[in-house]
Amino acid sequence: MSAIVASVIGVAIEASVVRAAMRVHGQLSVAEVSWDPSSPETAVDLLRERFGHVQSIALSVGLAYLEIAQADLPPLAASDQRRVLLRDADRYFPVEGGVAIRGPGKAGIAFATSGERLHRWIRALEEWAPVRAVVAVPDAIVAGVSMGHRTGSSPARTMVIESAPEEIGLLSFRDGAAVEVRRLPMATHVSPPAGAEVLSELLLPGATGAYAAAVGAIALANAPLAEMLLDSRLEADFQSQRARRGWTSVAIFAGALVLLGVAIDARHNEALRAHQQASDSLLAASEPARMAAVRLAELEREARILNARDTAADPLSIVATLSRLLPRDVFVERVHWDGAEWRIDGSADQAASIVPSLDSMSRFTNVRVLTASTRFRDGARVRESFSVAFKVMGDSVATR
């Protein structure tokens, strides 16, 4: 049992084993134990005996427990894309009951797993230490391999990874992001595809490639929540957890300032300069906490807008109305709503037709041009840009 407490331990759940990796003072310690997904407590107890006390856990869920979808969604914020997938999960994933979802990344690949099963695993792990991150194994493997083999922009690499029994997993990634993930029946692939690397045969600093997902989970412990495998409840819990950590850092910073004030009264000018340097260092260290507090306030504002029920301007109905009102030659590049005012940007054969078209709708008020139109050639056609703002009668969502 280790006598040194690690801040984060990476735990990777595969079909029949759990692998863990802990890094302390640059030294990597790893372990593997057998795993029964219906009785996770036994494996957790074995890991606790092996590693001792840890401060938090970053969990990665293996391909055997993941459903994969190529989700074609509108260009929404990542958190909104997750909400769309959670709402329409049965359209994308063959998972019964509640699901936890990692929204589509750069390549549009989304993952889902059983929410009930994931919560049971987390409850078992939290008898050991708080779980601060849940990621999909493909993302964790990419992070782990990228840490051990740092390269610049490069062609995609394909790796054979673990999946369910009688299956193999194929993971292709480029520049630190997955571009393709597949689960294939073993019978159809007696040998790996040409050029594919076997992950377990790869060598990482301090471990074999089999531990890449556990090592990568450590690196993703502070990843944005939009890049994690979560349901609505877990997302809210993790937001609160991060906010508490942020305010704890702020409290520590405030306490340090109080001590600094006491010290100023007791020391001469030379000591004052030394303590001022310490204060600057503490201020820099608290920057992530303050940024987290600002981001939390932004998330609360977005939630008020998205969950508002007293507004007459349902966003989807407004977009549908725009599609009916605007001339057929109009191409809308961006639609933005801040809770009080709408803005649309794009191009048309005649940009001057946009304002009259919107003015024809009685619900739209204060229709106005924001920027001057510019003309450009699109092939054989001459197009004009536009940027128009308007309000909708009945909007009452606070934007503060």
Protein Blocks (a to p, Z undefined) as FASTA:
>chain_A
ZZbdcfbdcddddfkbccddddeehiacdddddddfklmmlmmmmmmmmnopafbdcddd
dfklpccddddddfddfklmmmmmmmmmmmmpccehjdddddddfkopacdddfklmmmm
mmmmmmmbccfbdcdfklmmmmmmmmmmccdddddddddddddehiacddddeehiafbd
cdddfklmmbacehiacfklpccehiafklmmmmmmmmmmmgcfklpccdfklmmmmmmm
mmmmmmmmmmmmmmmmmmmmmmmmmpcfklmmmmmmmmmmmmmmmmmmmmmmmmmmmmmm
mmmmmmpckbcbdfklmmmmmmmmpcfkbccfbdcdehjaccdddddfblmlmmmmmmmp
mkbghiacfbdcddddehjbccdddddddddehiacdfZZ
